[in-house]
Each structure stands twice: as structure tokens, then as C-alpha cells.
């Protein structure tokens, strides 16, 4: 089991760059299945989830090359419409192969998804929308088998909640469907806008990307394209909080501060000085942050994937913070690990009360998911002594060279393989 070992007490300062957004690139890799030929995607992070998605694409018969943050995908004329359980169980994002495989092949066999254990995240909205477009599904030995007779048909699909995954799956199916598809109550995240942009470069006809009403006019075929992935706002936000929690001064380059409006506003309320510009942000943290209340919501609200990092900061704030998690019912699984470090946090249902303490104490903890793992590392930066964050492979799923980038800012941190 790999681990990240952190020695607390260093004030972080300097400049760090971010790469392409994990939550965009994975879906744009899947989008390549919609057109035979050679696709080119740049600004691709070298993270574990990208490696896993490369293997998913290879299983369909595609040839994949990743080098120096550039990805080439050569898609065959007739992809194999299967995503096997050994890959899908490791990464929930692979469920979005359903839409393009049904649109392209008329059939898809996909194992039920895994990924971070954040509680119930049903795929009924994905399936219900695809069924409105003419798909039929059955569960066979743990494998979801979808079929469509002829082409998918355009439909008006109203989502009960602006689900990112369901919006993406419907987009990826609708671009090759017959007629017009309207996605009502669509997710508005920047990563959705970027996927719409990528699909447009391939020849798709889509309007309303980034709004709650997306209209797709199906086309007969698409072509490969060159696409640059938008910056990862969650990576940028994590390094900003690293500066905040250590009372440091960190500049993040290659990012889009407008994608972190609510998160940066909360950091300002906590006493941080935040500067913003075209492609950069700078954060100077206070000696001790102030308490802040927040609730997670779909974009443009506070991102649930920035929740654990901010809780790590508020654990050492002056005063009491109250937060509400509105998206994932098991997001608080990391709280017990923070408590081992001396944090005073009480959880009831979807609410957490954080009574800030002056100091945290380093100790062995386990990362339950990507963002919670990163948050525990950030807590270790502020803690007295040494913190060992086990199950660091979770962190590797979403951050390229996390320890190297933190070390470049002055952190005393290392990635250890085969930790006890």
C-alpha cells in the first residue's frame, strides 16, 4: 500500500501550475468512440484515472498513446462495445461509455460502476434518459446490456437533478441520434461546457452548453478532432487551500479563477487574501483562518469535491463552522481520520459542525477517496509532527505528482511505496 508522508510546520510559498481537468478529460476520451480515426487531446494529466480510461478504450479496440500530456486515440471502424468489470469497478466515469457505444454500435455491455465510495449514486437517470431515446436495458450476471433497434431517437429528457454524469451520457448519445434531443435541467459545470466544445469540434450540433437547457441536433457522423482540455479547477483549488492552511503565499497558474468563484469567496471569508487574473490566482493565507459556513451545490455553487479540503482548513479555524453536504451521503467518511489528528467535528445527517482547534497532531490516517485523501495531506501540512496518509493510490487517481508539486512550494512531503 502506498502512502504520502508529511512533516508539518512548513509555510508554503511559490508558484505551481495545474493540468487538464480530470472530470473533463475522461469524458472527452470516451467521446472519441463516436468517430473512427485518429483523435488528439492535449493538456492531459498523467493520473491513474486517465490510465484506467486508456485501458477501457483499448478494450474496445482503440489504440491509445499518452506522452508528455498529449493523448492520441485511434478508434476502429467497428469498436468492441464492451467495458469489463475489472476496469469499470475502479472508476465510475466509465459508465459514460454507454451513450456513445449505443449511438455508434447499437449495443453496449458495461459492468455496473465503482469508483470512490461516496454513497448512493444511482444511474437510473442515465438509463431512463437513454430509454426515452429508444434504448432497452437488462442486467445479465452483473453486466448492464443495452440495445437499440436502428438509431437512437431524439427526445426531451427532463432530469430530476442536474446530474453531471447523466447529462454527459445523454449528450454523448444524442449527437448521433435521429432528430433533436432536449436535455432539461442539465448540469452546468465547466466540464460539461468543455465536452460540448469538444463534440462541436467533431462536428456535433449542440446549443446551450453550460445552461440548464441543452439542445442537440443529431448528425449522421462525426470526425476526429484536436482538443485542449480545460484546466482542473479542483487541482487549482486544492493548491490554493494548501497555501491557506499553512499561512503561505501560493500562486496557481494555468487555471481559470472564474471556475472557482464560490470556493474563492469562502476562502476570502476565512481571512485569505485572493488575487485573480487571466489564467492565474494567488492566495495568501492568514496565521489562523476564521470560521465559515457553506453548503455544497451543483455549479455555480460550492463544489462537493472541494468540501474535504475546506473542512481541513476549518478544522484549525478560530470559531465554529457549519457545513451541509447536499450531493453525496457518504462524503463525511474522512471525518474520523481528521478526528484522529485532533479535529473537533460532529456529523449529523448531511450536516457537520466543525469547532476549530489551534493545532492538529500528525498520525497515521487512511485516504477513503481522492479529495478526502488530498485533504488529509493538507491537514498534515498544518499538523505538528508526521502524518502518514495511507491508501495514497486514491490521490494518484486525481493529482499528477501531488507530492512533487507540494514539495516545489516548500512542503516536506514524500510518496512512499509499500508502506506498512
N, C-alpha and C positions, 0 to 999 in steps of 0.2 A: 504494500500500500504506500503510495507516495504521500508526502506531507510538505507543507510550507512552514518553515521555522522562522519566527520573527522575534527579534530582540527589540523591545520597546524603548522609547525615550528619544528617538531621533526626530528632529524637525525637518520636514520635507520641503525642499525648495528646488526650483529649476523648471525646465520645460520638458513636456512629454507629448508625443504625438499619438493619435489614435488611427485605427484602420477602419475597414468597412464594417457595416452593421451585421452582426450575426443574424439578427431577425429579418434582415433583408436578403442577404446573400444565399441563405439556404433555400428560400422560395424561388429566387432567380435562377439558381442551379436547376431546380425542378422545372422551371419554365422552359428550359432548353429542350425538354422532351416533346414539346409541342411542334418542333420543326426539325426535319432531318438536316444534317450538315454540321459545320464547324462553328461553334459559338465561342465567344471570347468575353470574359468577365474580369475586370481589374479591381484593384483595392480590396482583394480577398484576404481576410485574416487566416493565418496558419493556426487554426484552432481544431480541437478534437471533433467538434460537430461538423466542420467542413470536411474533415477526413471521412467521417461516417457517411455524409451525404454523397461524397465521391464514390464510396462503395455501393450505395444504393443505386446510383446512376450506372455504375459498371455492371451491376446485376441485371439491368435492363438491356445490356449490350452496348452501352456507350463507352467510348474511350476517353479517359479523363487524364489531364496533365495539369499539375499545380506547381508553379515555380515562381519565386520572387513576387508573390502576391498577385500573380496572373494565372487565370484558370482558362483552359481550353477544354471544351466538351464536344466530341464528335458523336452525333446521335445517328443511329442507323435508320434506314427506311422503315424497318418493322421492329420497333422495340419489344422486348420481352416484358409483358405487363405485370410484373411481379415485384413486390418488395418483401423480402423474407423476414421472419420473426427475429432472427439473431441481430438484425440491423435496426428494425423498427422499434424493438423494445428498448433500445438505448437512446432513442431520440424521437420525441413526439412530433417534431416538424415533418417527419417523413410521411405523415398522414396526408399531406397536401399532394402527394403523387396521385391520389385518387382522381382528382379532377382532370389533369392533363392526360392520364392514361385512358380514362373513359372517353375523353374527347378524341384522342388520337387513335386508339386501338379498339374501342367499343367494349373493352373488358378490362378489369383491374383486380388483382388479387393482392391484398395488403393485410399484413398482420395487424392486430389492434395495437395502438401506440403505447410507448412507455415514456422515457424521459424523466425530468425532475418530478419527484413525488410532491406535488403541491395540492393534493386533494382531488376532489371530483372535477374533471374537466371533460364532460361528455362530448361525443362527436355527433350527437343526434342532429344538431343544427346543420352540420356538413351534409349528412346523409339526407335529411329532409329537403334541403335545397336542391341537391342533385336529383332526388326522386321527382321533384316538381319539373325537372328538366328532362325526365324520361328514363332515368336510371333505375335499376332494380338491384336490391342487395339481399344477400343471405350470409349467415355465419356458418362456416364449414370448418370444423376442427380448429377453432381459434383464429381462422383466417376470414377476413371480410372479402367476399367475392361480389363485385359489381359488374353489371352488364347493361348495355343499351342496344336497342334494335335500331340500326341505322345511325343517324346523327342525333346528338342531344338537341333538344328543342329549347329555344329561348322562353323565359318565363319571368314573372315578377315574384321575387322571393323576398319576403319580409323577415328579417332576423329578429328574434325576441330580445337579443342583446347584441351590441356591436362587437361581435367576436372577430378577432383578427384572423384566426385560422379558418373559420367558416367563410369569411369574406374572401380570403386568398383562394381557397379551394373553388369557390363559385366563379371567381374571376378566371382562374386557370381553365375551368371547364367551358365557360361562356364564350371565350374568344373564338372557338372553333364550332360553336353551336349554330344551329339554323335559326335565324331571326334575332330578335332583340331580347336581352335579359336586363332586368332592372333589379338591383340589389338595394333594398330599402333598409335603413338603419345599419348601413355598412360601417365598418371600422374606419377611423380617420387617421390612423397612425402614419407618421412619415414613411415608415417601411412599406405601407400599402401604396402610398404615392410613388415610391421608387419602383415597386413592382409594376404599377400601371405604366410608368415611364418606360421601363424595360420592354414590356409587352408592346407598347406603341412603337418602339424601335424595331420590333419584329414584324410589324405590320398590322397589329390589332387596332380595332376602332373602339376606344373607350373614352367616355367623358365623365367628369365628376369625381375623379380620383382625389382622395383627401377630403371628400364631403360625405355626408350621410346617405346620399343617393348617387349610386354609380350605375351608369348605363353602358351596356356592352352590345355592340352590333357585330354579330358573328361573321367571320370571313371563312373562305374556303380553305385557305392555307396560310401559314406563316413562314418567315425566313430567319435564319440565324442573324445575330446582331452583335455589335460591340457595346458593352455597357460597363460603366463605372459605378460601383456600389456606394451609396451614401455613407457618411461617417457613422460610427457606432455611438449613439448618444449615451448609452448605458456605460460603455467603457469611459467616455469622457466624464460622465457624472461620478463614476467610481473614483477616478483620479482627483477630481475636484474635492470629494469628501476626504480623500487621503490627506490632501493639504489642510482641510478644515480641522480634522480630528487631531492633527499634530501641531496646530497653531502655525502652520507653514505658509509658504507662498508659492503656489504652483500655477504654471501656465500650461494650458492644454491646446495643442494645435491640431489642425486638420479636422476640426469639429464644426458643428452648427449650433451655436448657443440658442437659437430660436426653437430648437427641438427640446430644450430643457427649461422652458420658461418657468413652469411651476416649481420644478426642483430647485432652480437657482433662486427663485423668490423665497423659498423656505430656508435656504442656506443664508440668505441675507437677513431674514427674520431671526436666525440663530446667531447673528452677530458677525457674519463673514462679510468681507469686502469683495464684491464681484465686479470684474470688468469684462466687457464683451466687445467683440469686434467681428469683422468678416473672416470667419474660419478659425477663430480662437476665443478662448475665455481665460481669465486669470482670477484665481481665488486666493485671498489671504485670510487665514483663519484666526479667530480670537484666542486668547490664552485659555479661556473656557467658554464654550458656547452657551447660549440661552435656550431655555425650553421652547419647543414649538409643537403645535398640534397640526396634524394633516390627515387626509383620507385618500386612499388610492382610488383612482377612477380611470376610465378609458381616456385616451388622448382627446383633448389637450390637458387633461387632469394629471395628477401626480402618478407617475409610472409605478406599478406594483414591483417592477424589477429594480427600482431604486429604494424601495421600502427598507430592506435589511441594512443597507449601508447607512441610511439616515438614522435608523434606530441605534446603530453602533455609536454614531456621533452623539445622539441624545442621551445615551447611557452615561455620558460624562458631563452632561449639561447642568447648568445651575437652574434648579426648579423641576417641575413635573410636566411631562408631555403626555398627551393622549393621542393615539393614532387609531385609525379604523381601516381595516383591510377589507375592501369590497369585492375583490376578484377571486382570490384563492383561499379556500377554507383551511388549508394546512400550511399556509405561508409562515406561521409562527413556530414551526418545528425547531428553528435555530435558537429560540429564546432560552431554552435550557442550557445551551452551550455558553451563551453570553452570561447567564446567571452563574455558571461555574467560574467565570472570570471576575465575579463580584458585582455584576449589573443587578439593579433592583427593578424587575419588570413583572407586572401582574397581567395575565391574559384572561379575558372572559369573552367567549364567543369570538366575534370579529374585532374586538377592541383590545388594546394594550395600554396600560398605564406605566410610564417609564419615569421613575424617580431618580434623577441624576445623582451620581456619586462622584466624589473627587478623583478617585483613582480606580483603575482596574488592575487585576493581578494576572500575569501570564500563567497559563497552564495548558495541558493537552485538551484539545477540543476536536470535534468532527464536523466537516462540512456536509450538510444534508443536501445542498443543491448549489447551483452556480453562484447566484447572488449572495446567498447566506454565507457561502464559503469565502467570497471576497470580503464580506462584512466582518467576518471573524478575523481575517488578516488585518483589516483596518483597525479593529479593536486592539489587536496585538501591537500595532504601531504605537498606540497610546498607553498600553499596559506597562506595569512595572515587571521586569524580568522577561522570561522567554515564553512565547506561546507557540505551540506546535499544532497546526491545523491539519488534521488527517483527512483522508479521502480527497486529496487535492486534485484528483482527476476530474472532479466536478468543476473546479475552477478552470481547468485546462479546456473544458468544453466551450467557454465563452471568452477567454482572455489569452491573447498571444503573449508569451514571455512575461507573465504578470510580475514575477519576482524581479526579472531584469529591468523592467520599466520602473518599478518602485525603487530598486537599488540605484538607478540613474538619478533619482531625486534625493538620495541620501539615506534611504531605508537600510537597516541591517536585516537582510532577509535572504533566505536561500530555499531552493526547491530540492527536496531530498527524496530519492527513490528508495523503495523497500524499507520505509520507516517502520519501526516496531509499533 
